[in-house]
Amino acid sequence: MGYTAILTALTPMKTIVLLFVAFILTSLFSALYFLLKDKGQSERMVKALTVRVALSVVLFALLMLGFYSGLITNKL
């Protein structure tokens, strides 16, 4: 599978989902970093986890909206 085949296989919805997953993982690992660095003494970890939860809820809502509107079929 070549590079152009990978690019053409990425639909806009797949790209959005992959970006959200990347942001969610980034927020999760930043929370881990803040936990280890601050030793639980600051609120940076809580804020990073709050961002992660908010992104997850928005991603779930977008997936449900996309499925309901027909943008997402049985395969993503």
MDAnalysis code that builds the backbone (N, CA, C; Angstrom):
import MDAnalysis as mda
import numpy as np

u = mda.Universe.empty(228, n_residues=76, atom_resindex=np.repeat(np.arange(76), 3), trajectory=True)
u.add_TopologyAttr("name", ["N", "CA", "C"] * 76)
u.add_TopologyAttr("resid", np.arange(1, 77))
u.add_TopologyAttr("resname", ["MET", "GLY", "TYR", "THR", "ALA", "ILE", "LEU", "THR", "ALA", "LEU", "THR", "PRO", "MET", "LYS", "THR", "ILE", "VAL", "LEU", "LEU", "PHE", "VAL", "ALA", "PHE", "ILE", "LEU", "THR", "SER", "LEU", "PHE", "SER", "ALA", "LEU", "TYR", "PHE", "LEU", "LEU", "LYS", "ASP", "LYS", "GLY", "GLN", "SER", "GLU", "ARG", "MET", "VAL", "LYS", "ALA", "LEU", "THR", "VAL", "ARG", "VAL", "ALA", "LEU", "SER", "VAL", "VAL", "LEU", "PHE", "ALA", "LEU", "LEU", "MET", "LEU", "GLY", "PHE", "TYR", "SER", "GLY", "LEU", "ILE", "THR", "ASN", "LYS", "LEU"])
u.atoms.positions = np.array([
    [0.849, -1.169, 0.000],
    [0.000, 0.000, 0.000],
    [0.895, 1.233, 0.000],
    [0.795, 2.040, -1.028],
    [1.651, 3.202, -1.172],
    [1.150, 4.400, -0.397],
    [1.960, 5.431, -0.431],
    [1.653, 6.662, 0.296],
    [0.386, 7.312, -0.229],
    [0.195, 7.343, -1.548],
    [-1.000, 7.971, -2.112],
    [-2.247, 7.159, -1.802],
    [-2.102, 5.850, -1.710],
    [-3.258, 5.026, -1.354],
    [-3.701, 5.306, 0.074],
    [-2.748, 5.555, 0.947],
    [-3.096, 5.873, 2.333],
    [-3.796, 7.224, 2.398],
    [-3.297, 8.199, 1.642],
    [-3.917, 9.525, 1.660],
    [-5.316, 9.505, 1.082],
    [-5.547, 8.737, 0.025],
    [-6.885, 8.703, -0.562],
    [-7.845, 7.894, 0.292],
    [-7.316, 6.997, 1.122],
    [-8.184, 6.208, 1.988],
    [-8.690, 7.021, 3.176],
    [-8.015, 8.117, 3.495],
    [-8.432, 8.943, 4.629],
    [-9.536, 9.901, 4.207],
    [-10.727, 9.613, 4.638],
    [-11.828, 10.528, 4.389],
    [-11.779, 11.634, 5.441],
    [-12.494, 12.719, 5.226],
    [-12.481, 13.801, 6.234],
    [-12.925, 13.326, 7.625],
    [-13.891, 12.419, 7.669],
    [-14.364, 11.947, 8.970],
    [-13.283, 11.124, 9.670],
    [-12.569, 10.306, 8.910],
    [-11.479, 9.529, 9.507],
    [-10.391, 10.452, 10.029],
    [-10.105, 11.492, 9.282],
    [-9.079, 12.443, 9.695],
    [-9.471, 13.136, 10.994],
    [-10.715, 13.536, 11.102],
    [-11.207, 14.192, 12.317],
    [-11.115, 13.246, 13.510],
    [-11.524, 12.001, 13.304],
    [-11.475, 11.022, 14.396],
    [-10.038, 10.776, 14.825],
    [-9.135, 10.620, 13.866],
    [-7.735, 10.389, 14.206],
    [-7.120, 11.585, 14.932],
    [-7.481, 12.798, 14.530],
    [-6.990, 13.984, 15.222],
    [-7.502, 14.042, 16.663],
    [-8.772, 13.734, 16.850],
    [-9.328, 13.732, 18.200],
    [-8.639, 12.688, 19.069],
    [-8.397, 11.500, 18.516],
    [-7.713, 10.458, 19.283],
    [-6.297, 10.908, 19.638],
    [-5.613, 11.554, 18.706],
    [-4.268, 12.048, 18.988],
    [-4.289, 13.105, 20.092],
    [-5.259, 14.014, 20.043],
    [-5.363, 15.039, 21.092],
    [-5.719, 14.426, 22.444],
    [-6.583, 13.420, 22.434],
    [-6.967, 12.742, 23.677],
    [-5.754, 12.049, 24.292],
    [-4.974, 11.357, 23.472],
    [-3.779, 10.683, 23.989],
    [-2.740, 11.685, 24.480],
    [-2.600, 12.793, 23.774],
    [-1.667, 13.835, 24.207],
    [-2.065, 14.386, 25.567],
    [-3.335, 14.631, 25.749],
    [-3.817, 15.139, 27.027],
    [-3.627, 14.106, 28.137],
    [-3.840, 12.848, 27.816],
    [-3.667, 11.787, 28.808],
    [-2.205, 11.683, 29.252],
    [-1.284, 11.728, 28.295],
    [0.121, 11.624, 28.656],
    [0.637, 12.899, 29.333],
    [0.061, 14.046, 29.002],
    [0.461, 15.254, 29.723],
    [-0.020, 15.183, 31.176],
    [-1.168, 14.591, 31.409],
    [-1.639, 14.414, 32.784],
    [-0.711, 13.478, 33.557],
    [-0.242, 12.427, 32.896],
    [0.715, 11.524, 33.541],
    [2.006, 12.260, 33.877],
    [2.475, 13.080, 32.948],
    [3.689, 13.864, 33.186],
    [3.504, 14.805, 34.381],
    [2.363, 15.491, 34.431],
    [2.106, 16.408, 35.540],
    [1.981, 15.656, 36.863],
    [1.418, 14.454, 36.821],
    [1.310, 13.648, 38.038],
    [2.697, 13.305, 38.571],
    [3.585, 12.893, 37.665],
    [4.921, 12.501, 38.104],
    [5.774, 13.704, 38.493],
    [5.652, 14.793, 37.767],
    [6.498, 15.969, 38.025],
    [6.047, 16.737, 39.267],
    [4.739, 16.951, 39.397],
    [4.220, 17.763, 40.497],
    [3.913, 16.953, 41.752],
    [3.949, 15.653, 41.644],
    [3.663, 14.741, 42.760],
    [2.296, 15.013, 43.389],
    [1.323, 15.372, 42.548],
    [-0.034, 15.577, 43.019],
    [-0.264, 16.876, 43.761],
    [0.665, 17.815, 43.699],
    [0.547, 19.052, 44.454],
    [-0.055, 20.211, 43.664],
    [-0.318, 20.034, 42.374],
    [-0.900, 21.124, 41.597],
    [-2.159, 20.619, 40.889],
    [-2.851, 21.549, 40.254],
    [-4.097, 21.194, 39.568],
    [-3.893, 20.978, 38.074],
    [-2.645, 20.971, 37.611],
    [-2.405, 20.803, 36.173],
    [-2.864, 19.442, 35.681],
    [-2.696, 18.401, 36.507],
    [-3.133, 17.073, 36.113],
    [-4.651, 17.040, 35.978],
    [-5.347, 17.648, 36.909],
    [-6.812, 17.662, 36.872],
    [-7.303, 18.394, 35.627],
    [-6.652, 19.496, 35.289],
    [-7.048, 20.248, 34.093],
    [-6.802, 19.439, 32.830],
    [-5.679, 18.715, 32.771],
    [-5.385, 17.890, 31.596],
    [-6.391, 16.756, 31.462],
    [-6.779, 16.161, 32.569],
    [-7.776, 15.086, 32.514],
    [-9.161, 15.632, 32.173],
    [-9.455, 16.847, 32.607],
    [-10.717, 17.479, 32.241],
    [-10.780, 17.735, 30.745],
    [-9.672, 18.167, 30.175],
    [-9.608, 18.366, 28.718],
    [-9.807, 17.037, 27.999],
    [-9.192, 15.979, 28.523],
    [-9.336, 14.661, 27.901],
    [-10.780, 14.183, 27.913],
    [-11.440, 14.352, 29.031],
    [-12.833, 13.925, 29.131],
    [-13.713, 14.753, 28.194],
    [-13.477, 16.059, 28.133],
    [-14.269, 16.917, 27.244],
    [-14.058, 16.529, 25.788],
    [-12.807, 16.264, 25.398],
    [-12.543, 15.834, 24.025],
    [-13.209, 14.494, 23.721],
    [-13.205, 13.598, 24.684],
    [-13.847, 12.295, 24.479],
    [-15.354, 12.437, 24.296],
    [-15.966, 13.310, 25.073],
    [-17.410, 13.529, 24.954],
    [-17.741, 14.165, 23.605],
    [-16.938, 15.133, 23.182],
    [-17.171, 15.777, 21.880],
    [-16.977, 14.772, 20.749],
    [-15.954, 13.927, 20.847],
    [-15.732, 12.902, 19.817],
    [-16.904, 11.937, 19.758],
    [-17.387, 11.510, 20.910],
    [-18.528, 10.606, 20.939],
    [-19.757, 11.260, 20.307],
    [-19.994, 12.528, 20.637],
    [-21.140, 13.246, 20.061],
    [-20.988, 13.393, 18.545],
    [-19.780, 13.688, 18.075],
    [-19.550, 13.797, 16.629],
    [-19.763, 12.461, 15.930],
    [-19.324, 11.385, 16.545],
    [-19.537, 10.062, 15.956],
    [-21.024, 9.716, 15.888],
    [-21.743, 10.022, 16.946],
    [-23.186, 9.751, 16.940],
    [-23.895, 10.615, 15.905],
    [-23.523, 11.887, 15.798],
    [-24.112, 12.783, 14.813],
    [-23.781, 12.323, 13.394],
    [-22.546, 11.912, 13.181],
    [-22.148, 11.421, 11.865],
    [-22.879, 10.149, 11.477],
    [-23.085, 9.253, 12.424],
    [-23.824, 8.031, 12.134],
    [-25.290, 8.340, 11.859],
    [-25.856, 9.254, 12.643],
    [-27.269, 9.598, 12.480],
    [-27.518, 10.308, 11.144],
    [-26.576, 11.167, 10.748],
    [-26.766, 11.916, 9.505],
    [-26.360, 11.133, 8.263],
    [-25.715, 9.994, 8.444],
    [-25.348, 9.175, 7.302],
    [-23.930, 9.393, 6.803],
    [-23.175, 10.272, 7.447],
    [-21.780, 10.464, 7.069],
    [-20.935, 9.235, 7.386],
    [-21.341, 8.528, 8.425],
    [-20.646, 7.307, 8.829],
    [-21.583, 6.131, 8.569],
    [-21.076, 5.187, 7.803],
    [-21.846, 3.965, 7.581],
    [-21.334, 2.889, 8.539],
    [-21.520, 1.652, 8.183],
    [-21.068, 0.574, 9.065],
    [-19.560, 0.553, 9.223],
    [-18.830, 1.060, 8.223],
    [-17.370, 1.111, 8.302],
    [-16.923, 2.556, 8.394],
    [-15.971, 2.809, 9.259],
    [-15.420, 4.171, 9.351],
    [-14.216, 4.216, 8.537],
])
